[in-house]
Amino acid sequence: MEKVISVRNINKKYKLYRNNKERIMDLVFPKSYGEDFFALKDVNFEAFEGDIIGFIGTNGSGKSTLSNIIAGIVPESSGYLEINGQASLIAVASGLKNDLSGRENIELKLLMLGFDRDQIKELEPQIIEYAELETFIDQPVKSYSSGMKSRLGFAISVNIDPDILIIDEALSVGDKAFANKSLNKMLEFKEKGKTMIFVSHSINQVKNFCEKVLWLEFGKVKKFGSVEDIIPQYEDFLYHWEKLSKSDRKQYRKLSIDGDVPNIYDFIPETSLNEKKESIVSLLGHVKAGESYIYKDPSDYKERENTSALKNNVYYIKKKMTYNGNPYYLLSKQPSYMNGVIGWMQKRDLSLLPHYSIDNDQKQLYLTGGGKAFNRPWGGKKNIVIDDLTILEGESFISNKTEKVGNNLWYLGRIENQLEPVWINHKHLK
């Protein structure tokens, strides 16, 4: 694979001034005024042709600064940067002139990228159509919403067909339909083997789209590797980061800037470190869409499997474990924590509802029409057995088990002339 991006020992330094007087004195006198602030410090990584790399990190970690340096918008203060190909940055309002119209911005940006007038004339209608700005295209960009600016910037960038595409939170604004359209376009680029940098606070977007992850913390590289290796660690970090006090966050940031990036566990009371607490629960868990993992043991990150086959499915949960302060639930295909067990999943990847067994009495019920039948109470797309009960209205339903899930009663039984027992919600029975 050909190396496309090489970042070696990159630093980006800014001067922070308390007032304008200090700024002027720093320009006039030989003595240095103001405080040095490193937005990036000794950053190293490489990207090869076809790599899809996500930049992750808390606010102020240097993600946008690094993407701007790679795109050639801002220079590095020191270090070495080598780019093999044309890089294009997509960010909200990036490179757009507020006083110019959308059309004028298209023409200006294409001219700056070296396109001649014939090429611009050919590309302009495609860009306008893709941006979906219609009559707004001839209005000043300063009158655009953040979503409109993002659509214009995205439309320009993807239609010039760059070698390297850098997307900086461009899909976090605007409507969902355009975000889906943009993701589909990026998937096209992915199939073509384009190199892409994806900067986002959405962990699910990074999981579903990227292959590698660069984790930045306050200007420094904390981890660089595969999505499977880095994302679980980052999610665990975020869980604990959100629980830190304001003073602890300030201390963590100071330690990160002054020296090596600290370990988040250094800020957790020792009594809760490596501590496992198990308890019995009665829940049903719906596995959310998106990338997640199932663990044989929460204390071993290596013993895990991708759960793409489990998403949108419902499982019984009879055990909860807290490890390092992080809650996990034991998924099972059966209402038992001894038989049918699949493994442990983190709480953030599940939607949970209380689950109670009411009785095992036999009941004579009838279908009211509509609804679906499932092989689990509470449903789930992958648990559908009969997609539409409308044509079975009035059919007999003999139930021998009743369970409560959240505020809904579910009945397990057999529909007349049907062999397999199914679960039906009380709303579709009388």
QUIJOJO-V879816 format. One record per backbone hydrogen bond with DSSP energy under -0.5 kcal/mol. NH is the residue of the N-H (numbers start at 0). CO is the residue of the C=O. E is the energy in kcal/mol with one decimal. If there is no record, write none. Layout:
[[NH/CO/E] [NH/CO/E]]
This chain:
[[3/46/-2.6] [4/46/-2.1] [5/81/-2.2] [6/44/-2.7] [7/5/-0.5] [7/79/-2.8] [9/42/-2.2] [10/77/-2.4] [11/39/-2.0] [13/36/-3.2] [15/13/-0.5] [15/34/-2.9] [16/14/-0.5] [22/18/-1.3] [23/19/-2.3] [24/20/-2.4] [25/21/-1.7] [26/22/-0.9] [26/23/-0.6] [27/23/-1.7] [28/24/-2.6] [34/15/-2.9] [36/13/-3.1] [38/11/-2.1] [38/36/-0.8] [39/11/-1.3] [40/218/-3.1] [42/9/-2.2] [44/6/-1.9] [46/4/-2.5] [48/1/-2.8] [50/47/-2.6] [52/50/-0.5] [52/195/-2.8] [53/211/-2.7] [54/197/-2.3] [55/53/-0.6] [55/213/-2.3] [60/57/-1.3] [65/61/-2.4] [66/62/-2.1] [67/63/-2.3] [68/64/-1.8] [69/65/-2.3] [70/66/-1.9] [71/68/-1.0] [72/67/-2.4] [73/67/-1.1] [76/10/-2.5] [77/10/-1.5] [79/7/-2.8] [81/5/-2.2] [83/3/-2.9] [84/82/-0.8] [87/163/-2.6] [89/165/-3.8] [90/88/-0.6] [91/167/-0.6] [93/90/-1.9] [95/92/-1.7] [97/95/-0.6] [99/96/-1.1] [101/138/-1.2] [102/136/-2.5] [104/100/-2.2] [105/101/-2.0] [106/102/-2.2] [107/103/-2.6] [108/104/-2.6] [109/105/-2.3] [110/106/-2.1] [111/107/-2.4] [112/108/-1.3] [113/110/-1.6] [114/109/-2.5] [119/115/-2.4] [120/116/-2.3] [121/117/-1.5] [122/118/-2.4] [123/119/-2.8] [124/120/-0.6] [125/121/-0.5] [126/122/-2.2] [127/123/-2.4] [128/124/-2.3] [129/125/-2.3] [130/126/-2.4] [131/127/-0.9] [131/128/-0.5] [132/127/-0.9] [135/132/-2.5] [136/133/-1.6] [137/134/-0.9] [138/135/-2.2] [140/99/-2.7] [141/97/-2.2] [142/139/-1.9] [143/140/-2.1] [148/144/-2.3] [149/145/-2.1] [150/146/-2.1] [151/147/-2.2] [152/148/-2.7] [153/149/-2.6] [154/150/-2.5] [155/151/-2.2] [156/152/-2.2] [157/153/-2.6] [158/154/-1.3] [159/155/-0.9] [160/157/-0.7] [161/156/-0.7] [162/85/-1.2] [163/85/-2.6] [164/194/-2.4] [165/87/-3.0] [165/163/-0.5] [166/164/-0.5] [166/196/-3.1] [167/89/-3.4] [167/165/-0.6] [168/166/-0.7] [168/198/-2.8] [171/168/-1.5] [178/174/-1.8] [179/175/-2.5] [180/176/-2.0] [181/177/-2.7] [182/178/-2.4] [183/179/-2.2] [184/180/-1.8] [185/181/-2.4] [186/182/-2.2] [187/183/-1.7] [188/184/-2.0] [189/185/-2.2] [190/186/-2.2] [191/187/-1.5] [192/189/-1.3] [193/188/-2.4] [194/162/-1.6] [195/50/-2.6] [196/164/-2.8] [197/52/-3.1] [198/166/-3.7] [198/196/-0.6] [199/54/-1.3] [199/197/-0.6] [202/200/-0.9] [205/201/-1.9] [206/202/-2.9] [207/203/-2.6] [208/204/-1.7] [209/205/-2.3] [210/51/-2.7] [211/51/-2.2] [212/224/-3.1] [213/53/-3.1] [214/212/-0.6] [214/222/-3.0] [215/55/-2.7] [215/213/-0.7] [216/219/-2.9] [218/60/-2.3] [219/216/-1.3] [221/214/-3.3] [221/219/-0.6] [222/214/-1.3] [224/212/-2.0] [226/210/-1.9] [229/225/-2.5] [230/226/-1.9] [232/228/-0.6] [233/229/-2.4] [234/230/-3.0] [235/231/-1.9] [236/232/-2.3] [237/233/-2.8] [238/234/-2.0] [239/235/-1.7] [240/236/-3.0] [241/237/-2.4] [242/239/-0.8] [243/239/-0.7] [243/240/-1.1] [248/244/-2.4] [249/245/-2.0] [250/246/-2.1] [251/247/-2.6] [252/248/-2.5] [253/249/-2.2] [254/250/-2.5] [255/251/-2.2] [256/252/-2.3] [257/253/-2.6] [258/254/-2.0] [265/262/-2.0] [266/263/-1.7] [267/264/-1.2] [271/268/-2.0] [272/268/-0.6] [272/269/-0.8] [274/271/-1.2] [276/274/-0.5] [276/321/-1.9] [278/319/-2.4] [280/317/-1.6] [282/316/-2.5] [283/352/-2.2] [284/314/-2.8] [285/350/-2.9] [286/284/-0.6] [286/312/-2.6] [287/348/-2.3] [293/304/-2.5] [294/343/-3.3] [295/302/-2.1] [296/302/-0.6] [299/296/-2.4] [300/298/-0.6] [302/299/-0.6] [303/301/-1.8] [304/293/-2.0] [306/291/-2.1] [309/306/-1.7] [310/306/-1.1] [311/286/-3.2] [312/309/-1.1] [314/284/-2.2] [315/331/-2.2] [316/282/-2.5] [317/329/-0.7] [318/329/-0.5] [319/278/-2.6] [320/327/-2.7] [321/276/-2.4] [322/320/-0.6] [322/325/-2.5] [323/274/-1.0] [325/322/-2.2] [327/320/-3.1] [328/344/-2.6] [329/318/-2.3] [330/328/-0.7] [330/342/-3.0] [331/315/-1.9] [332/339/-2.8] [333/338/-0.5] [335/333/-3.1] [341/330/-3.1] [342/330/-1.1] [343/294/-3.2] [344/328/-2.5] [346/326/-2.0] [348/345/-1.6] [349/346/-2.2] [350/285/-2.3] [351/349/-0.5] [352/283/-1.8] [354/281/-2.3] [355/403/-3.0] [357/355/-0.6] [357/401/-2.7] [358/401/-1.3] [362/398/-3.2] [364/362/-0.7] [364/396/-2.6] [366/394/-2.1] [367/427/-1.9] [372/385/-2.3] [373/422/-2.5] [374/382/-2.1] [378/375/-1.3] [381/311/-1.4] [382/379/-2.1] [383/380/-1.1] [384/372/-3.2] [385/372/-1.6] [388/370/-2.0] [391/388/-1.6] [392/389/-1.7] [393/366/-3.1] [394/391/-2.4] [396/364/-3.2] [397/413/-2.0] [398/362/-2.5] [398/396/-0.7] [399/411/-2.0] [400/411/-0.9] [401/358/-2.5] [402/409/-2.6] [403/355/-3.0] [404/402/-0.5] [404/407/-2.9] [405/353/-2.2] [407/404/-2.2] [409/402/-3.2] [410/423/-2.4] [411/400/-2.5] [412/410/-0.5] [412/421/-2.3] [413/397/-1.9] [415/395/-2.2] [417/414/-2.6] [421/412/-3.0] [422/373/-3.6] [423/410/-2.2] [425/408/-2.4] [427/424/-2.0] [428/425/-1.6] [429/365/-2.0]]
